[in-house]
Amino acid sequence: MTTRFHFYLRTDRTNKNGECNIYLRVTHNRKHAYISTGISVFPKFWNDRSETIRKSHTNNKALNSLLNAKREEVEKIYNELDKSGITSLKAFKDRLTGVYKTNFFDLADDIVSEMKRTGKFYPSKNANVAINKLEAFEGERILPVKKIDADYLERFEKYLKLEHKNGSNTISKNFELIRKVIKQALKDKIISVDPFTTFDGAKRRASGQKLKLSMDQIQKIGKLGLTEGSAKWHARNAFLFSFYSGGIRFGDICCLKWKNVRDGRLSYAMNKNGKYFSTVLNEFQKEILSRYSVEENNPDHYIFPFLNSHRKYEDDSELRKQISSKNYIVNKNLAKIAKQAKIGDTFSFHVSRHSFAQHAVENGLDVYELMQTLRHTKIETTQKYLKSLDEGLADKAMSKVFG
């Protein structure tokens, strides 16, 4: 049976610019395989009859040339398999998978898909930001991995600085995805030389001391006269509860329910690593919880009203999106609280964790005790926290452990 190759514009899905992707459809034995060309255009520029990009498109010649090259490459692969007596569409698709992994964006999409599959919402979100910037830099979704050398990395870094006004840390975060793709390409033997070995850019700023609040500042925040039930009131309560609970992350604070408070203890499993934590409630925690005691009759209600207690968050990615959105709002309210308390520095929710660590070390906790209280899986993570604390406190903690 004859195998047919046709281009078509997928109009049911558009990218953020409103353009539609062009696919090559391969038909064999009434079955289809769809191959993304990496090229997208607005529907008005696509000629469905001739399966070409119209002359009215400013870059029609170059793009049509790329489409023809794509078709020729696919047909060549199919003919090679046909001569070998292999005509199944599955074998054909498997062969194509190996060929098209030479495109940076295909590799990147696979990495992002794996992040989402394993529940890594925030890393996948950051990776997509980097992909969008690279696509804008290239002008299309075709970028052979072999094209990425040290010179290319330098030009992209310069582009991020000039066009996006990105700082060192943001640029470094964008380059994390490129490093992952290069690492995969080296593993798959798509390339043999790592361009990062001769590239000295995209580095984070030297990390200074992380912002931490003193006990005086914590108490000052606690004494602020805030309107009960207001957004600032809830943000302040959650921040203080985190601090007095050993620096609970915002994602965990959001998900705390009344069933996590039983028999004078707070018990829950961390979202980040699933590690179980249980501790006796102190007086500070009890006082904050008493402000919400009206909800205690329903064990499945959230303690802090950032998530909807009447909604089931069965989709993990949707839950993470909601937490991210609420974290943004809470941080805006904490900035207002910082101004009202005349603390001087705008701070985010995560400062509660750093502040607790500082206060804990000041009161004699050693590395291992701090590790257990912060619920770190690895002691190296705790050591990074110590590096960000005052040098004298870090020395005091280390000497207590090791003499």
Contacts in CASP RR format, 6 or more apart in sequence:
PFRMAT RR
TARGET T0000
AUTHOR 0000-0000-0000
METHOD contacts of the structure
MODEL  1
MTTRFHFYLRTDRTNKNGECNIYLRVTHNRKHAYISTGISVFPKFWNDRS
ETIRKSHTNNKALNSLLNAKREEVEKIYNELDKSGITSLKAFKDRLTGVY
KTNFFDLADDIVSEMKRTGKFYPSKNANVAINKLEAFEGERILPVKKIDA
DYLERFEKYLKLEHKNGSNTISKNFELIRKVIKQALKDKIISVDPFTTFD
GAKRRASGQKLKLSMDQIQKIGKLGLTEGSAKWHARNAFLFSFYSGGIRF
GDICCLKWKNVRDGRLSYAMNKNGKYFSTVLNEFQKEILSRYSVEENNPD
HYIFPFLNSHRKYEDDSELRKQISSKNYIVNKNLAKIAKQAKIGDTFSFH
VSRHSFAQHAVENGLDVYELMQTLRHTKIETTQKYLKSLDEGLADKAMSK
VFG
1 28 0 8 1.000
1 29 0 8 1.000
3 26 0 8 1.000
3 27 0 8 1.000
3 28 0 8 1.000
3 78 0 8 1.000
3 82 0 8 1.000
4 26 0 8 1.000
4 27 0 8 1.000
4 28 0 8 1.000
5 24 0 8 1.000
5 25 0 8 1.000
5 26 0 8 1.000
5 27 0 8 1.000
5 71 0 8 1.000
5 74 0 8 1.000
5 75 0 8 1.000
6 24 0 8 1.000
6 25 0 8 1.000
6 27 0 8 1.000
6 51 0 8 1.000
7 22 0 8 1.000
7 23 0 8 1.000
7 24 0 8 1.000
7 25 0 8 1.000
7 37 0 8 1.000
7 51 0 8 1.000
7 52 0 8 1.000
7 67 0 8 1.000
7 71 0 8 1.000
8 22 0 8 1.000
8 23 0 8 1.000
8 25 0 8 1.000
8 48 0 8 1.000
8 51 0 8 1.000
9 20 0 8 1.000
9 21 0 8 1.000
9 22 0 8 1.000
9 23 0 8 1.000
9 41 0 8 1.000
9 43 0 8 1.000
9 46 0 8 1.000
9 48 0 8 1.000
10 20 0 8 1.000
10 21 0 8 1.000
10 22 0 8 1.000
10 23 0 8 1.000
11 20 0 8 1.000
11 43 0 8 1.000
13 20 0 8 1.000
13 21 0 8 1.000
14 20 0 8 1.000
15 21 0 8 1.000
15 40 0 8 1.000
16 132 0 8 1.000
17 40 0 8 1.000
18 42 0 8 1.000
19 40 0 8 1.000
19 41 0 8 1.000
19 42 0 8 1.000
20 40 0 8 1.000
20 41 0 8 1.000
20 42 0 8 1.000
20 43 0 8 1.000
20 46 0 8 1.000
21 36 0 8 1.000
21 37 0 8 1.000
21 38 0 8 1.000
21 39 0 8 1.000
21 40 0 8 1.000
22 37 0 8 1.000
22 38 0 8 1.000
22 39 0 8 1.000
22 40 0 8 1.000
22 41 0 8 1.000
22 46 0 8 1.000
22 67 0 8 1.000
23 34 0 8 1.000
23 35 0 8 1.000
23 36 0 8 1.000
23 37 0 8 1.000
24 34 0 8 1.000
24 35 0 8 1.000
24 37 0 8 1.000
24 70 0 8 1.000
24 71 0 8 1.000
24 74 0 8 1.000
25 32 0 8 1.000
25 33 0 8 1.000
25 34 0 8 1.000
25 35 0 8 1.000
26 32 0 8 1.000
26 33 0 8 1.000
26 34 0 8 1.000
26 35 0 8 1.000
26 74 0 8 1.000
26 78 0 8 1.000
26 89 0 8 1.000
26 92 0 8 1.000
28 87 0 8 1.000
28 89 0 8 1.000
28 92 0 8 1.000
29 89 0 8 1.000
31 89 0 8 1.000
32 89 0 8 1.000
33 89 0 8 1.000
33 92 0 8 1.000
33 93 0 8 1.000
33 96 0 8 1.000
35 70 0 8 1.000
35 74 0 8 1.000
35 96 0 8 1.000
35 100 0 8 1.000
36 106 0 8 1.000
36 141 0 8 1.000
37 66 0 8 1.000
37 67 0 8 1.000
37 70 0 8 1.000
37 142 0 8 1.000
38 103 0 8 1.000
38 105 0 8 1.000
38 140 0 8 1.000
38 141 0 8 1.000
38 142 0 8 1.000
39 63 0 8 1.000
39 66 0 8 1.000
39 67 0 8 1.000
39 140 0 8 1.000
39 141 0 8 1.000
39 142 0 8 1.000
40 140 0 8 1.000
40 141 0 8 1.000
41 53 0 8 1.000
41 57 0 8 1.000
41 63 0 8 1.000
44 54 0 8 1.000
44 56 0 8 1.000
45 53 0 8 1.000
45 54 0 8 1.000
45 56 0 8 1.000
45 57 0 8 1.000
45 60 0 8 1.000
46 53 0 8 1.000
46 54 0 8 1.000
47 53 0 8 1.000
47 54 0 8 1.000
52 60 0 8 1.000
52 64 0 8 1.000
52 67 0 8 1.000
53 60 0 8 1.000
53 63 0 8 1.000
53 64 0 8 1.000
53 67 0 8 1.000
54 60 0 8 1.000
57 63 0 8 1.000
63 140 0 8 1.000
66 142 0 8 1.000
73 99 0 8 1.000
74 96 0 8 1.000
77 92 0 8 1.000
77 95 0 8 1.000
77 96 0 8 1.000
77 99 0 8 1.000
78 92 0 8 1.000
81 87 0 8 1.000
81 91 0 8 1.000
81 92 0 8 1.000
81 95 0 8 1.000
86 92 0 8 1.000
100 106 0 8 1.000
101 107 0 8 1.000
101 110 0 8 1.000
101 188 0 8 1.000
101 190 0 8 1.000
102 144 0 8 1.000
102 145 0 8 1.000
102 146 0 8 1.000
102 190 0 8 1.000
103 141 0 8 1.000
103 142 0 8 1.000
103 143 0 8 1.000
103 144 0 8 1.000
103 145 0 8 1.000
104 134 0 8 1.000
104 143 0 8 1.000
104 144 0 8 1.000
104 145 0 8 1.000
104 147 0 8 1.000
104 148 0 8 1.000
104 181 0 8 1.000
105 131 0 8 1.000
105 134 0 8 1.000
105 135 0 8 1.000
105 141 0 8 1.000
105 142 0 8 1.000
105 143 0 8 1.000
107 145 0 8 1.000
107 181 0 8 1.000
107 184 0 8 1.000
107 185 0 8 1.000
108 127 0 8 1.000
108 130 0 8 1.000
108 131 0 8 1.000
108 134 0 8 1.000
108 177 0 8 1.000
108 181 0 8 1.000
109 131 0 8 1.000
110 184 0 8 1.000
111 127 0 8 1.000
111 177 0 8 1.000
111 180 0 8 1.000
111 181 0 8 1.000
111 184 0 8 1.000
112 124 0 8 1.000
112 127 0 8 1.000
112 128 0 8 1.000
112 131 0 8 1.000
115 121 0 8 1.000
115 123 0 8 1.000
115 124 0 8 1.000
115 127 0 8 1.000
116 124 0 8 1.000
116 317 0 8 1.000
119 316 0 8 1.000
119 317 0 8 1.000
119 320 0 8 1.000
121 316 0 8 1.000
121 317 0 8 1.000
121 320 0 8 1.000
121 321 0 8 1.000
121 324 0 8 1.000
122 320 0 8 1.000
122 324 0 8 1.000
125 324 0 8 1.000
126 173 0 8 1.000
126 174 0 8 1.000
126 176 0 8 1.000
126 177 0 8 1.000
127 176 0 8 1.000
127 177 0 8 1.000
127 180 0 8 1.000
129 174 0 8 1.000
130 173 0 8 1.000
130 174 0 8 1.000
130 175 0 8 1.000
130 176 0 8 1.000
130 177 0 8 1.000
130 178 0 8 1.000
131 177 0 8 1.000
133 160 0 8 1.000
133 164 0 8 1.000
133 174 0 8 1.000
134 143 0 8 1.000
134 156 0 8 1.000
134 178 0 8 1.000
135 141 0 8 1.000
137 156 0 8 1.000
137 159 0 8 1.000
145 181 0 8 1.000
145 182 0 8 1.000
145 185 0 8 1.000
145 190 0 8 1.000
145 191 0 8 1.000
146 190 0 8 1.000
146 191 0 8 1.000
148 178 0 8 1.000
148 182 0 8 1.000
148 195 0 8 1.000
149 195 0 8 1.000
150 195 0 8 1.000
150 196 0 8 1.000
150 198 0 8 1.000
150 199 0 8 1.000
152 195 0 8 1.000
153 175 0 8 1.000
153 178 0 8 1.000
153 195 0 8 1.000
153 196 0 8 1.000
153 199 0 8 1.000
153 201 0 8 1.000
153 202 0 8 1.000
154 199 0 8 1.000
154 201 0 8 1.000
156 178 0 8 1.000
157 171 0 8 1.000
157 175 0 8 1.000
157 201 0 8 1.000
157 202 0 8 1.000
160 166 0 8 1.000
160 167 0 8 1.000
160 170 0 8 1.000
160 171 0 8 1.000
160 174 0 8 1.000
161 167 0 8 1.000
161 171 0 8 1.000
164 170 0 8 1.000
166 174 0 8 1.000
168 203 0 8 1.000
168 204 0 8 1.000
168 205 0 8 1.000
169 204 0 8 1.000
169 205 0 8 1.000
171 202 0 8 1.000
172 202 0 8 1.000
172 203 0 8 1.000
172 204 0 8 1.000
174 202 0 8 1.000
175 202 0 8 1.000
179 196 0 8 1.000
182 191 0 8 1.000
182 194 0 8 1.000
182 195 0 8 1.000
182 196 0 8 1.000
185 191 0 8 1.000
186 192 0 8 1.000
186 194 0 8 1.000
207 388 0 8 1.000
208 388 0 8 1.000
209 388 0 8 1.000
209 389 0 8 1.000
209 390 0 8 1.000
210 351 0 8 1.000
210 354 0 8 1.000
210 388 0 8 1.000
211 345 0 8 1.000
211 347 0 8 1.000
211 351 0 8 1.000
211 354 0 8 1.000
212 351 0 8 1.000
212 354 0 8 1.000
212 355 0 8 1.000
212 357 0 8 1.000
212 358 0 8 1.000
212 389 0 8 1.000
213 221 0 8 1.000
213 343 0 8 1.000
213 347 0 8 1.000
213 351 0 8 1.000
213 355 0 8 1.000
214 355 0 8 1.000
215 359 0 8 1.000
217 341 0 8 1.000
217 343 0 8 1.000
218 240 0 8 1.000
218 243 0 8 1.000
218 355 0 8 1.000
220 341 0 8 1.000
220 343 0 8 1.000
221 236 0 8 1.000
221 239 0 8 1.000
221 240 0 8 1.000
221 337 0 8 1.000
221 341 0 8 1.000
221 343 0 8 1.000
222 236 0 8 1.000
222 240 0 8 1.000
224 236 0 8 1.000
224 337 0 8 1.000
224 340 0 8 1.000
224 341 0 8 1.000
226 232 0 8 1.000
226 233 0 8 1.000
226 236 0 8 1.000
226 337 0 8 1.000
227 233 0 8 1.000
228 291 0 8 1.000
231 329 0 8 1.000
231 333 0 8 1.000
232 333 0 8 1.000
232 336 0 8 1.000
232 337 0 8 1.000
234 304 0 8 1.000
234 305 0 8 1.000
234 306 0 8 1.000
234 330 0 8 1.000
235 330 0 8 1.000
235 333 0 8 1.000
235 334 0 8 1.000
235 337 0 8 1.000
236 333 0 8 1.000
236 334 0 8 1.000
236 337 0 8 1.000
237 288 0 8 1.000
237 291 0 8 1.000
237 292 0 8 1.000
237 304 0 8 1.000
238 250 0 8 1.000
238 253 0 8 1.000
238 304 0 8 1.000
238 306 0 8 1.000
238 330 0 8 1.000
238 349 0 8 1.000
239 330 0 8 1.000
239 334 0 8 1.000
239 337 0 8 1.000
239 349 0 8 1.000
239 352 0 8 1.000
240 284 0 8 1.000
240 288 0 8 1.000
240 352 0 8 1.000
241 248 0 8 1.000
241 253 0 8 1.000
241 285 0 8 1.000
241 288 0 8 1.000
241 289 0 8 1.000
241 304 0 8 1.000
242 248 0 8 1.000
242 249 0 8 1.000
242 250 0 8 1.000
242 253 0 8 1.000
242 349 0 8 1.000
242 352 0 8 1.000
242 353 0 8 1.000
242 356 0 8 1.000
243 352 0 8 1.000
243 355 0 8 1.000
243 356 0 8 1.000
244 282 0 8 1.000
244 284 0 8 1.000
244 285 0 8 1.000
244 288 0 8 1.000
245 266 0 8 1.000
245 279 0 8 1.000
245 285 0 8 1.000
246 353 0 8 1.000
246 356 0 8 1.000
246 360 0 8 1.000
246 373 0 8 1.000
246 374 0 8 1.000
247 352 0 8 1.000
247 353 0 8 1.000
247 356 0 8 1.000
247 357 0 8 1.000
247 374 0 8 1.000
248 256 0 8 1.000
248 352 0 8 1.000
248 353 0 8 1.000
249 270 0 8 1.000
249 271 0 8 1.000
249 272 0 8 1.000
249 350 0 8 1.000
249 353 0 8 1.000
250 323 0 8 1.000
250 326 0 8 1.000
250 327 0 8 1.000
250 330 0 8 1.000
250 349 0 8 1.000
250 350 0 8 1.000
251 271 0 8 1.000
251 323 0 8 1.000
251 327 0 8 1.000
252 268 0 8 1.000
252 270 0 8 1.000
252 271 0 8 1.000
252 272 0 8 1.000
253 304 0 8 1.000
253 306 0 8 1.000
253 349 0 8 1.000
254 302 0 8 1.000
254 304 0 8 1.000
254 306 0 8 1.000
254 307 0 8 1.000
254 322 0 8 1.000
254 323 0 8 1.000
254 326 0 8 1.000
255 268 0 8 1.000
255 271 0 8 1.000
255 302 0 8 1.000
255 307 0 8 1.000
255 323 0 8 1.000
256 266 0 8 1.000
256 268 0 8 1.000
256 302 0 8 1.000
256 303 0 8 1.000
256 304 0 8 1.000
257 299 0 8 1.000
257 300 0 8 1.000
257 301 0 8 1.000
257 302 0 8 1.000
257 303 0 8 1.000
258 295 0 8 1.000
258 296 0 8 1.000
258 298 0 8 1.000
258 299 0 8 1.000
258 300 0 8 1.000
258 301 0 8 1.000
258 303 0 8 1.000
259 299 0 8 1.000
259 300 0 8 1.000
260 266 0 8 1.000
260 267 0 8 1.000
260 268 0 8 1.000
260 303 0 8 1.000
261 281 0 8 1.000
261 289 0 8 1.000
261 296 0 8 1.000
261 303 0 8 1.000
264 280 0 8 1.000
264 281 0 8 1.000
265 278 0 8 1.000
265 279 0 8 1.000
265 280 0 8 1.000
265 281 0 8 1.000
266 278 0 8 1.000
266 279 0 8 1.000
266 281 0 8 1.000
266 285 0 8 1.000
267 276 0 8 1.000
267 277 0 8 1.000
267 278 0 8 1.000
267 279 0 8 1.000
268 276 0 8 1.000
268 277 0 8 1.000
268 278 0 8 1.000
269 275 0 8 1.000
269 276 0 8 1.000
269 277 0 8 1.000
270 276 0 8 1.000
270 277 0 8 1.000
270 375 0 8 1.000
273 375 0 8 1.000
273 377 0 8 1.000
275 375 0 8 1.000
275 377 0 8 1.000
277 375 0 8 1.000
281 289 0 8 1.000
289 303 0 8 1.000
292 303 0 8 1.000
292 304 0 8 1.000
295 301 0 8 1.000
295 303 0 8 1.000
295 309 0 8 1.000
298 309 0 8 1.000
300 309 0 8 1.000
301 309 0 8 1.000
302 309 0 8 1.000
306 323 0 8 1.000
306 326 0 8 1.000
306 330 0 8 1.000
307 313 0 8 1.000
307 319 0 8 1.000
307 322 0 8 1.000
307 323 0 8 1.000
307 326 0 8 1.000
313 319 0 8 1.000
313 322 0 8 1.000
327 349 0 8 1.000
330 349 0 8 1.000
331 348 0 8 1.000
331 349 0 8 1.000
334 346 0 8 1.000
334 347 0 8 1.000
334 348 0 8 1.000
334 349 0 8 1.000
335 346 0 8 1.000
335 347 0 8 1.000
338 344 0 8 1.000
338 345 0 8 1.000
338 346 0 8 1.000
338 347 0 8 1.000
339 346 0 8 1.000
353 374 0 8 1.000
354 385 0 8 1.000
354 388 0 8 1.000
356 373 0 8 1.000
356 374 0 8 1.000
357 370 0 8 1.000
357 374 0 8 1.000
357 385 0 8 1.000
357 389 0 8 1.000
358 389 0 8 1.000
358 390 0 8 1.000
358 393 0 8 1.000
360 369 0 8 1.000
360 370 0 8 1.000
360 373 0 8 1.000
361 370 0 8 1.000
361 386 0 8 1.000
361 389 0 8 1.000
361 393 0 8 1.000
361 394 0 8 1.000
361 396 0 8 1.000
361 397 0 8 1.000
362 393 0 8 1.000
364 396 0 8 1.000
364 397 0 8 1.000
364 400 0 8 1.000
365 373 0 8 1.000
365 397 0 8 1.000
366 397 0 8 1.000
366 400 0 8 1.000
366 401 0 8 1.000
367 379 0 8 1.000
367 382 0 8 1.000
367 383 0 8 1.000
367 386 0 8 1.000
367 397 0 8 1.000
367 398 0 8 1.000
367 401 0 8 1.000
368 379 0 8 1.000
368 401 0 8 1.000
370 382 0 8 1.000
370 385 0 8 1.000
370 386 0 8 1.000
370 397 0 8 1.000
371 379 0 8 1.000
371 381 0 8 1.000
371 382 0 8 1.000
374 381 0 8 1.000
374 382 0 8 1.000
374 385 0 8 1.000
376 382 0 8 1.000
386 393 0 8 1.000
386 394 0 8 1.000
386 397 0 8 1.000
386 398 0 8 1.000
387 394 0 8 1.000
END
